[in-house]
Amino acid sequence: MDSLATLDKKYLGPILFALTYVIAFATYYFSKGDWEFLWYIAVLMFFLVLIIGTIKYTKLSLISVWGLCIWGLLHMIGGGVIFSGDVLYAWKILPVYDMGGEFFILKFDQVVHTFGFAVATLVMYEIISSRWKNGGGFLIFVAILSGMGLGVINEIAEFIAVLAFPETGVGGYYNTLLDLVFNTVGAGLVGIFLYLKNK
């Protein structure tokens, strides 16, 4: 890949890290015949290629690229590692609020959503701020909304998985809405961090 060959050396660490675990998990899910997570790997590969192909224009910080690559790993682990008889995504870390069924806070899945869309919001802030100078607080607000918008795209990808693979373990209405809530929490936390940092 030409883009990989010309990639700034500072990005090689996280990119090679991501390629390594993508190949490992692709092999693992293929051996299990888990087509749902092979779909997620295809989506992950699309975004990895997108990052590599556009990084000379976006000039993302190293922390953002590492964040994206770690987020991808957490997603692969969440769906592939079995913990207490279920996938790690279903792990109920702490009973902060329990209404029974899917409505449980706090789960591993929700932590990953918070982290992931915190990273996504930081990425959007860096991309937008490089082209929109002196945006101030409004720029941060737009970055938060952009991060939340990416969260919606993520839920659409999960919906496609539900339609394509009836046995998917994605979850129902409460799961989707809690995902969106924790996406917003992650985006908001980064927004607060950026605001305080800029102050």
SEKE-576445 format. One record per residue (C-alpha): x, y, z; residue number from 1; residue in three letters. Coordinates in pm, whole numbers, plus 32768, in hexadecimal, padded with zeros to 4 digits. Example, Ala and Ser with C-alpha at 12.3 -4.5 7.8 and 13.67 -1.06 7.14 Angstrom:
BEGIN
px	py	pz	resi	resn
84CE	7E3E	830C	1	ALA;
8557	7F96	82CA	2	SER;
//
This chain:
BEGIN
px	py	pz	resi	resn
8000	8000	8000	1	MET;
809B	814A	7F8C	2	ASP;
7FF9	8210	80A5	3	SER;
8090	8127	81A9	4	LEU;
81E9	8143	8108	5	ALA;
81DD	82BF	8115	6	THR;
813F	82D0	826E	7	LEU;
81E9	83B3	836A	8	ASP;
82BD	82CF	8445	9	LYS;
8218	834B	8584	10	LYS;
80D4	82A1	8516	11	TYR;
816F	814E	84C4	12	LEU;
8153	80CD	862B	13	GLY;
7FDA	80EB	8653	14	PRO;
7F90	8089	84E9	15	ILE;
8064	7F4A	84FB	16	LEU;
7FC6	7F01	864F	17	PHE;
7E6B	7F1D	85B1	18	ALA;
7EC5	7E4B	8481	19	LEU;
7F50	7D3A	8563	20	THR;
7E17	7D13	8637	21	TYR;
7D2E	7D35	8508	22	VAL;
7DE0	7C13	845A	23	ILE;
7DDF	7B46	859D	24	ALA;
7C6C	7B7D	85E2	25	PHE;
7C0B	7B51	8473	26	ALA;
7CB3	79FB	847C	27	THR;
7C08	79AA	85C7	28	TYR;
7AAA	7A10	8558	29	TYR;
7AD2	7966	8405	30	PHE;
7B34	7821	84B2	31	SER;
79F8	783C	8587	32	LYS;
791E	7896	845D	33	GLY;
78B3	79D4	8516	34	ASP;
783B	7AA1	83ED	35	TRP;
77AE	7BB5	84C9	36	GLU;
7903	7C14	8550	37	PHE;
79A5	7BE2	83FE	38	LEU;
78B3	7CF5	838F	39	TRP;
7935	7DD1	84A9	40	TYR;
7A9A	7D84	8442	41	ILE;
7A46	7DF0	82DE	42	ALA;
79BF	7F39	836A	43	VAL;
7AF6	7F5D	8443	44	LEU;
7BD9	7F1F	8317	45	MET;
7B1A	8026	8250	46	PHE;
7B5D	812B	835C	47	PHE;
7CC6	80BE	8385	48	LEU;
7D02	80EB	8210	49	VAL;
7C4A	8239	8222	50	LEU;
7D2A	82B0	833E	51	ILE;
7E69	8243	828A	52	ILE;
7DF9	82D9	8140	53	GLY;
7D94	842C	81CE	54	THR;
7E86	8463	82ED	55	ILE;
7F69	8545	821E	56	LYS;
7E3E	862F	81FF	57	TYR;
7D9F	8604	8356	58	THR;
7EF0	860A	840E	59	LYS;
7E51	8561	853A	60	LEU;
7F15	8567	867D	61	SER;
7FC5	8429	86E9	62	LEU;
7EDF	840F	8817	63	ILE;
7DAD	840F	8732	64	SER;
7E3B	82FE	8652	65	VAL;
7E9B	8229	877F	66	TRP;
7D40	8267	880E	67	GLY;
7C99	81EE	86CD	68	LEU;
7D74	80B7	86C0	69	CYS;
7D36	8063	8830	70	ILE;
7BC0	8097	87FA	71	TRP;
7BC8	7F9A	86DF	72	GLY;
7C7B	7E9F	87BE	73	LEU;
7B7C	7ECE	88D6	74	LEU;
7A66	7E8B	87DC	75	HIS;
7B0C	7D4A	8764	76	MET;
7B4D	7CD4	88C8	77	ILE;
79EC	7D2E	8932	78	GLY;
794F	7C49	8831	79	GLY;
7A54	7B35	8830	80	GLY;
7AC3	7AFA	8996	81	VAL;
79E0	7A23	8A6E	82	ILE;
79BF	7A96	8BD7	83	PHE;
78DC	79EF	8CD9	84	SER;
7831	7924	8BC9	85	GLY;
77E5	7A48	8AE0	86	ASP;
789C	7B3B	89FD	87	VAL;
795E	7C4B	8AB2	88	LEU;
786F	7D54	8A2A	89	TYR;
775E	7CC5	8B0C	90	ALA;
7836	7CDD	8C46	91	TRP;
777B	7D9A	8D56	92	LYS;
7897	7E58	8DF9	93	ILE;
77D9	7F15	8F05	94	LEU;
7664	7F20	8F62	95	PRO;
763E	8099	8F50	96	VAL;
74D6	807B	8ED1	97	TYR;
741A	7F3A	8E86	98	ASP;
72BA	7F2C	8DF7	99	MET;
72E0	7DC2	8D8E	100	GLY;
731F	7D34	8C36	101	GLY;
73EC	7E11	8B4E	102	GLU;
73C3	7F47	8C26	103	PHE;
74FA	7F27	8CFD	104	PHE;
7604	8029	8D49	105	ILE;
7734	7FF4	8D4D	106	LEU;
77A1	7EF4	8C48	107	LYS;
78E7	7EC4	8B8C	108	PHE;
782E	7F1F	8A4B	109	ASP;
77D4	8074	8ADA	110	GLN;
793A	80BA	8B45	111	VAL;
79B1	806B	89E3	112	VAL;
78A7	8151	894F	113	HIS;
790E	826C	8A39	114	THR;
7A7F	8241	89E4	115	PHE;
7A43	8210	8870	116	GLY;
7970	8341	8836	117	PHE;
7A4D	8414	8914	118	ALA;
7B62	83BB	881E	119	VAL;
7A7C	83F6	86F4	120	ALA;
7A26	8551	8779	121	THR;
7B96	85A6	87AA	122	LEU;
7BD9	8536	8643	123	VAL;
7ABD	860F	85BF	124	MET;
7B3C	8738	868A	125	TYR;
7C9A	8714	85F6	126	GLU;
7C13	86F7	8494	127	ILE;
7B24	881D	84B3	128	ILE;
7C11	8900	8576	129	SER;
7D20	88DC	846C	130	SER;
7C33	8985	8375	131	ARG;
7B67	8A62	845A	132	TRP;
7C3F	8B4D	8521	133	LYS;
7BC6	8C08	8656	134	ASN;
7A86	8B3C	8671	135	GLY;
7A97	8B45	87EB	136	GLY;
7983	8AA0	88B1	137	GLY;
78A7	8A7D	877E	138	PHE;
79B3	89AD	86D2	139	LEU;
79B8	88C2	87FE	140	ILE;
783B	88AD	87F0	141	PHE;
7849	884E	867F	142	VAL;
7953	8747	86CD	143	ALA;
7872	86B3	87DB	144	ILE;
774D	86A2	86E8	145	LEU;
7833	8604	85E3	146	SER;
78A3	84FB	86DB	147	GLY;
7739	84B2	8732	148	MET;
76E8	849B	85BD	149	GLY;
77F7	8394	8591	150	LEU;
7750	82DB	86AF	151	GLY;
760E	82D1	85E5	152	VAL;
76CD	8241	84BB	153	ILE;
7757	8136	85A4	154	ASN;
75F6	80D6	8611	155	GLU;
7588	80C5	84A4	156	ILE;
76AA	7FD4	8463	157	ALA;
762E	7F02	8588	158	GLU;
74CC	7F0F	84FA	159	PHE;
754D	7E8D	83AD	160	ILE;
75F5	7D72	846D	161	ALA;
74A9	7D20	8514	162	VAL;
73FA	7D11	83C1	163	LEU;
750C	7C42	831E	164	ALA;
7550	7B58	8442	165	PHE;
7410	7B05	8503	166	PRO;
74D3	7A5B	861C	167	GLU;
759B	7B96	8667	168	THR;
75CE	7BEF	87D5	169	GLY;
75B9	7D67	879D	170	VAL;
7484	7D95	8877	171	GLY;
733E	7E51	885F	172	GLY;
72AC	7FA9	889C	173	TYR;
7341	7FE5	89F7	174	TYR;
7498	7F76	8981	175	ASN;
748D	8065	8857	176	THR;
741C	818D	8927	177	LEU;
7515	8149	8A3D	178	LEU;
7626	8135	8932	179	ASP;
75BE	828C	88B4	180	LEU;
75B8	8317	8A16	181	VAL;
7718	829C	8A5E	182	PHE;
778F	831A	890A	183	ASN;
770F	846F	8975	184	THR;
77BA	8452	8AC8	185	VAL;
7907	840B	8A1D	186	GLY;
78D9	852B	8928	187	ALA;
7875	8616	8A42	188	GLY;
799D	85BA	8B1E	189	LEU;
7A91	8608	8A05	190	VAL;
79D6	874B	89C1	191	GLY;
7A02	87B4	8B2C	192	ILE;
7B73	8752	8B1F	193	PHE;
7BAB	881E	89E2	194	LEU;
7AF3	894A	8A70	195	TYR;
7BC1	8948	8BB0	196	LEU;
7D03	890D	8AEA	197	LYS;
7CBA	8A33	8A04	198	ASN;
7C65	8B12	8B2A	199	LYS;
//
